[in-house]
Amino acid sequence: MQTITKDTIIGDILDIAPQTAPLFLSIGMHCLGCPASRGETVEEACAVHGVNVDELLAKVNAAIAG
């Protein structure tokens, strides 16, 4: 499995690791299926939702690693 970075698109993450959806929901990203959020990078989503990108990346990568 690949490592998720700040530049990874949210839609790509959800395609390869749908189990990460609750992490995005927990930061307030409630429209994961809408075109805008599916095209956002992790960094963009964190900026919009006031979340520390490094903390979210750690959680997402841990969830993917299992």
Secondary structure, 3 states (H helix, E strand, C coil): CCCCCCCCEHHHHHHHCHHHHHHHHHCCCCCCCCHHHHHCEHHHHHHHHCCCHHHHHHHHHHHHHC
